[in-house]
């Protein structure tokens, strides 16, 4: 097989959800946008539904429609982008709950789908999505007379527990929602970990379900094995890969594996030897630039050349790879391509 093998541990996703749910006295939902962070939204959501999750969140109505086909009737599917122009049929036909972000969206929703459930998204300081305090005050009574299933906001600095913005957003959200008899949600994974003051009636973890920080106790979910296509001897002074970006300082053995940036292993992994592949327990530094389909690694220290090298697994997490690529685990996960031969375990 010339393609890499990507394995997804569904039981680990379920265990991560249960672990997060056990920290809160309220309800715990799940974010499955971007095709379940690249893991497959349908199979992830079905796994979590079996574990007890009843509220799911996606970024856009099209994702929600596809997810409804997987989940069937019953669980709530919230749409972060709200009620966009042209989405009315998708929202109605698939029983989606748009998280209304503006006055315009509110008017569109009540005119197109009177009586259809929806949520409200409030801006508590991130200045990205949601109604500001003045807009909410103007619409609050009208909105509360309709069928609201959730009031939510989103935190900008929750992955930095000591950041003053956390307390500022908590206070703003509390003031904007205090006394309302509607479920509230402020926190994703990082906010969930800040403690019960940030939980309200619902939390909605995302990255923590898939084995990523800041949920340090998360079980790893993803492993990737890549076949070795060729091994060659490189003399001191010879270069490897595009632009002569790496020059061998000594005689070396270099393995070329079948994966590259077309598979989500971004080019920055190859800069300055920051990336590592693994042969069993042995780390093998990347050499040269990551190309579209190939990565090279130094295997000079190995006594036997393996058939595969791994980049994700028990020795290297998505955040380890992200650090090497100067990015975050979210980008690594959601960039993993469709050329891998995927397998799942429960």
Buried (B, 14 or more C-beta within 10 A) or exposed (E): EEBBBBBBBBBBBBBBBBBBBEBBEBBBBBBBBBBBBBBBBBBBBBBBBEBEBBBBBBBBBBBBBBBBEBBEEEBBBBBBBBBBEEBBEBBEEBBBBBBBBBBEBBBBBBEBBEEBBBBBBBBBBBEEBBBBEEBBEEBBEEBEEBEBBBBBBBBBBBBEEEBEBBEBBBEBBBEBBEEBEBBBBBBBBBBBBBEEEBBBBBBBBBBBBBBBBBBEEBBBBBBBBBBBEEBEEBEEEBBBBEEEBBEBEEEBBBBBBBBBBBBBBBBBBBBEBBBBBBBEEBEBBBBBBBBEBBBBBBBBEBEEEBEBBBBBBEBBBBBBBBBBBEBBBBBBBBBBBEBBEBEBEE
